[in-house]
């Protein structure tokens, strides 16, 4: 019985996993909307920002950032030190949707919108 156990253990250890010699084809480099959303989540910027309102949006973001700092809130309008699953509340991992940071802040802090209205 003892020899059978040793033989069985040796057989199991020597067989192992088969080695795959063929390489998998490399995936195509394509940017999808989910890639844009991931980039938006990582950078904290919206996935789709119109290029025409760059100066006005930058001024509004600067105003909002000052307002948040004065009220001791983080860049999303939460109390400083708030931790988020995934690092940002702007990206919903379940749906893959990204939210604009300013829209998120204004929904949570309507006074920020009053202090920093959008300029046309």
HELIX and SHEET records of a PDB file:
HELIX    1   1 UNK A    2  UNK A   15  1                                  14    
HELIX    2   2 UNK A   33  UNK A   43  1                                  11    
HELIX    3   3 UNK A   51  UNK A   53  5                                   3    
HELIX    4   4 UNK A   54  UNK A   70  1                                  17    
HELIX    5   5 UNK A   85  UNK A   87  5                                   3    
HELIX    6   6 UNK A  101  UNK A  108  1                                   8    
HELIX    7   7 UNK A  110  UNK A  115  1                                   6    
SHEET    1   A 2 UNK A  91  UNK A  92  0                                        
SHEET    2   A 2 UNK A  97  UNK A  98 -1                                        
END                                                                             
